[in-house]
Amino acid sequence: MTACGSTLRGRMMFRAYWDLDELPGDFPPAVVTIGNFDGIHVGHRRILDTTRAQARALGCQAAVLIFDPHPMKVVAPERAPLLLTSPAERLRRFEELGMDAAVVLRFTGETAHLSPQEFVTRVLVAKLHARAVVVGENFRFGHRQRGDFSLLAALGEQHGFEALAVGSVSAAGGPASSSRVRDLARRGEMAAARRLLGRPFSLQGPIVPGHGIGSKQTVPTLNLAPETELLPAEGVYVTETRDARSGRCWPSVTNIGSRPTFDGKGLHVETYLLSKLEGSAPERIELLFYRRLRDERKFASPEDLRRQILVDANRAQRFLRLLKTVGEKLVKTR
């Protein structure tokens, strides 16, 4: 393992680079991890933790390299997954998790044709100044995924970095993976998704104007424009709504659907706050999903829908109180 010496003397300020060409020539030596990291589940967390620990041991920065768009959208668009998190959200989470730098590699047809050797020399060595590279045990890279961990390790010996493989993590009855989180979210199984993610499944985005139907005929709601591609199954959920700017948080009930009572079209994400909104309304929110309460359905009248929303609100309040009580008990017993 090649040490970085005294290159870094303290905790660096997080830096995000939206293109490989943005990297300065004096980019500090790094322990690098590579992947899509969509959703940043518990398996990803182990890889990131290992990267950070190796970086601290070597006196390097901890850097993560992600791809945008997802490589499958370039090489096989028909098989490309719907994303759980936007690149911007992933970069925000990398900072929260203590990484020093994140780099977005714009994935193009030219990128897809890089051989494993070219990827290592042009990206990991020339641009990222890698001293160690941390990947999952099933990591593949290079044109047609011809590179595997064994080749990465061999190339590392040639170019002065060590390759480390991190084993998979099991959660919710199977290995942690982005595809499993997607499947669970599509079925509305938010508790299992939460175990895989290590946190509640969430959607983020700006608040957009609605049609004014709720405030006039049922209950007032905030309308979210999600920035991610995958939405949970249609239905009504127990959620918490967090103001992305101030951190204010409210218990809430969220509906994902087409508003059939009003002959609505398209898919909408509407959240009803269960405590008073004091101060200015948020411009951007994050919805944290805890439990699916019921299917969306068409009601005979807006008043019938309003009564059902209040029933949903009471169930949500009870669930969140229980969740808080259980969480506090767990903390006290640790």
SVG drawing of the C-alpha trace seen along z (x, -y; Angstrom):
<svg xmlns="http://www.w3.org/2000/svg" viewBox="-71 -33 76 47">
<polyline fill="none" stroke="black" stroke-width="0.4" points="0.0,0.0 1.5,-3.3 1.2,-6.0 0.4,-9.6 2.7,-11.0 1.7,-14.4 -0.4,-15.4 -3.4,-16.0 -3.0,-17.4 -6.6,-17.7 -10.2,-17.1 -10.7,-18.6 -13.7,-20.6 -15.9,-18.4 -15.5,-19.2 -17.7,-18.1 -16.6,-17.9 -19.3,-17.5 -16.9,-16.5 -13.5,-14.7 -12.1,-17.7 -12.8,-19.9 -10.2,-18.1 -7.1,-20.3 -3.7,-19.0 -2.7,-19.1 -5.7,-16.9 -4.5,-15.4 -3.6,-11.7 -6.7,-9.7 -8.2,-6.5 -10.9,-6.1 -14.1,-4.1 -16.0,-3.6 -19.6,-2.8 -23.1,-4.0 -24.1,-4.2 -27.7,-4.6 -29.7,-4.8 -26.6,-4.6 -27.8,-1.5 -26.1,0.3 -23.8,2.2 -22.7,-1.1 -22.2,-2.4 -19.7,0.3 -17.7,-0.5 -17.7,-4.2 -16.7,-3.5 -13.8,-1.3 -12.7,-4.0 -12.7,-6.7 -10.9,-4.5 -8.2,-3.6 -7.8,-7.3 -7.3,-8.3 -4.8,-5.5 -2.8,-6.7 -3.2,-10.5 -5.0,-10.7 -8.4,-12.2 -11.4,-9.8 -12.9,-10.2 -15.8,-8.6 -16.3,-8.3 -19.8,-7.9 -21.2,-7.8 -23.8,-10.1 -25.8,-9.0 -26.0,-5.4 -23.8,-3.3 -26.8,-1.1 -28.5,-4.1 -25.6,-4.3 -24.8,-0.7 -28.3,0.9 -31.0,-1.8 -33.8,0.8 -32.4,2.4 -31.5,-0.8 -32.9,-1.0 -35.0,-3.8 -32.8,-5.7 -33.5,-6.0 -31.3,-9.1 -30.2,-11.9 -26.5,-12.6 -26.9,-15.8 -28.6,-13.9 -25.8,-11.3 -23.2,-14.0 -25.0,-15.6 -25.1,-12.2 -21.4,-11.6 -20.6,-14.8 -22.8,-13.8 -21.0,-10.5 -17.6,-12.1 -16.1,-11.7 -13.7,-14.4 -14.4,-14.6 -16.9,-13.2 -16.3,-13.2 -18.9,-12.7 -17.6,-10.9 -19.8,-11.8 -20.5,-8.4 -20.5,-8.5 -20.0,-6.0 -16.3,-6.9 -16.2,-6.1 -17.9,-2.8 -15.2,-1.8 -12.3,-2.4 -10.4,0.8 -9.8,1.7 -6.2,0.7 -7.2,-2.7 -9.7,-3.3 -7.0,-2.7 -4.3,-4.8 -6.5,-7.7 -8.9,-8.0 -7.6,-6.4 -3.9,-7.2 -3.7,-10.3 -6.8,-12.2 -7.6,-10.8 -4.0,-10.0 -5.2,-6.8 -3.1,-5.3 -5.8,-2.7 -9.0,-1.7 -11.9,-0.2 -14.7,1.7 -17.4,4.2 -16.5,7.9 -18.5,8.1 -17.0,4.9 -16.6,4.9 -15.1,2.2 -13.9,1.3 -15.2,2.1 -17.9,4.8 -17.1,5.2 -14.0,7.2 -12.2,6.0 -12.8,7.7 -11.2,7.3 -8.3,9.6 -7.3,7.4 -7.8,4.3 -5.4,5.7 -2.8,6.6 -3.0,3.1 -2.7,1.6 0.6,3.4 1.8,1.9 0.7,-1.6 1.4,-1.9 -2.0,-1.5 -3.6,1.3 -7.0,2.7 -9.4,3.7 -12.6,5.7 -15.5,5.3 -17.9,8.1 -21.6,7.8 -24.0,6.9 -27.2,8.8 -30.3,7.0 -34.1,7.6 -33.6,11.3 -31.0,10.9 -28.1,9.0 -28.2,5.3 -28.6,4.0 -30.1,1.1 -32.3,3.4 -33.8,4.9 -34.5,1.4 -36.3,0.6 -38.4,3.8 -39.4,3.1 -40.3,-0.5 -42.4,0.5 -44.4,2.8 -44.7,0.2 -42.8,2.3 -41.2,-0.7 -40.1,1.0 -38.0,3.6 -36.6,0.8 -35.7,-1.1 -33.6,1.8 -31.8,2.1 -31.1,-1.7 -30.3,-2.2 -32.7,-5.1 -36.2,-5.8 -36.8,-5.7 -37.1,-9.3 -38.0,-11.6 -36.6,-15.1 -37.5,-18.0 -39.1,-21.5 -42.6,-22.4 -44.8,-23.2 -48.2,-24.8 -51.2,-22.5 -54.7,-22.9 -56.1,-24.4 -58.5,-21.4 -57.2,-20.3 -57.3,-23.6 -60.9,-24.2 -62.5,-20.8 -60.5,-18.5 -57.3,-19.4 -54.4,-21.7 -51.3,-19.8 -47.8,-20.4 -47.1,-19.2 -43.7,-17.7 -41.9,-17.5 -39.6,-14.5 -36.1,-14.7 -35.7,-11.0 -37.0,-8.5 -38.5,-5.8 -41.6,-6.4 -43.0,-4.1 -46.2,-2.1 -49.3,-4.3 -51.1,-4.8 -51.2,-6.6 -48.2,-6.6 -47.1,-7.6 -44.3,-10.1 -42.4,-12.9 -41.8,-16.1 -38.5,-17.9 -37.7,-21.4 -34.5,-20.9 -33.3,-24.4 -34.1,-24.9 -34.4,-21.3 -37.9,-21.8 -39.8,-18.5 -43.5,-17.7 -45.4,-14.4 -47.4,-13.9 -49.5,-11.7 -48.5,-11.5 -50.5,-10.3 -48.9,-9.1 -51.5,-8.7 -53.7,-10.3 -56.4,-11.9 -59.3,-9.7 -61.9,-11.4 -61.3,-14.5 -60.8,-12.5 -57.2,-13.4 -54.6,-12.4 -50.9,-11.7 -49.0,-10.9 -48.9,-13.3 -47.1,-13.4 -49.1,-15.3 -48.3,-15.6 -50.6,-16.7 -48.8,-18.1 -50.2,-16.9 -48.8,-19.7 -49.0,-23.4 -46.9,-25.0 -45.4,-28.0 -43.4,-30.6 -42.9,-30.5 -43.8,-27.5 -40.8,-25.4 -39.6,-25.8 -37.9,-22.4 -38.7,-19.3 -37.6,-15.7 -40.3,-13.1 -39.4,-10.2 -41.6,-7.2 -42.3,-4.8 -45.4,-2.8 -48.0,-2.3 -51.5,-2.7 -53.8,-1.9 -54.4,-2.0 -55.5,-5.1 -59.2,-4.9 -62.0,-7.0 -64.5,-8.4 -68.1,-9.3 -67.5,-12.9 -64.7,-15.3 -66.2,-15.2 -65.9,-11.4 -62.3,-11.8 -61.7,-14.4 -63.1,-12.1 -60.8,-9.3 -57.8,-11.7 -58.5,-12.5 -58.7,-8.8 -55.4,-8.3 -53.9,-11.2 -54.9,-9.6 -53.4,-6.3 -50.2,-8.1 -50.0,-10.0 -50.3,-6.8 -47.7,-5.0 -45.2,-7.8 -45.7,-8.1 -45.1,-4.3 -42.1,-4.5 -40.6,-7.3 -41.3,-5.3 -39.6,-2.2 -36.7,-4.2 -36.1,-5.9 -36.3,-2.5 -33.7,-1.1 -31.4,-4.1 -31.7,-3.7 -30.9,0.0 -27.7,-0.4"/>
</svg>
